[in-house]
Amino acid sequence: MKFAIKSDVGQRRKVNEDTAGYFESKNNIPLMMVCDGIGGHNAGEVASSMALMTIGQAWKKMELDDIEEIYQWLIHKIEEANNDILLRSTQYEDLYGMGTTLVAAIVIDNQLMIANVGDSRAYVLRNFQLKQLTEDQSLVNALLKSGEITPEEAENHPNKNIVTQSLGVTSVVEIDFVRMTVKEDDTLLLCSDGLSDMLSLEEIRNVMNHYSDIEKQVEKAVEAANEAGGRDNITVAIAKIQLQEEVA
């Protein structure tokens, strides 16, 4: 699986509290993650880094090859990361209240599993069509689902940045999972809301379809979000699905 990651501070923030990474298990199963930190005094940067490292470094030591085992492992490690961040935030006054979103993707054979906490997102591009796979755990999305606001009102809602779930804020975390069968040449995109708040689904799709190289895709997606205002940190991680083993 080919992958590319780019993270940028954006136009208005002084510190980049996003983190992202790509890790492979002992049996070469890939894990890609994006985390978007929240909290004052740069504490969000600590929380997002802790989540990425807790889960990513542990994955490198694993050798799982069953999708159900991976599902259980993800639950356990995400809960562990949640507890670690919560504990750290109670130990240090300047880290109090810190937290982070998380979106993680694992591809094993032709199966994709995504774990999601917060409002970072996962999309898949197939046959030039882009589909959002995750559902935001956010106040605005809850209002939208209940019919209290319209999609148009959701676009510019003043509380758009409020998430209803994050790692490190409460002792119990609600993790959403998405599973799907992937095909050769599907393109997986993970991002922080610094991208999805700046660009519409169609605008992201247009960037991805305009460039075939994933390095260009991440570069141009970040560039487009900055040109649109860059109100937040912007992180984009893209993977090109390759199911067939390359022949040497």
Secondary structure, DSSP 8 states (H G I E B T S, - for coil): -EEEEEEE-TTT-SS--EEEEEEE-TT--EEEEEEEEE-TTTHHHHHHHHHHHHHHHHHHT-----HHHHHHHHHHHHHHHHHHHHHHHHH-GGGTT-EE-EEEEEEETTEEEEEEESS-EEEEEETTEEEE-S---BHHHHHHHTTSS-HHHHHT-TTTT-BS--BTSSSS---EEEEEE--TT-EEEEE-HHHHTTS-HHHHHHHHHH--SHHHHHHHHHHHHHHTT--S-EEEEEEE---S----
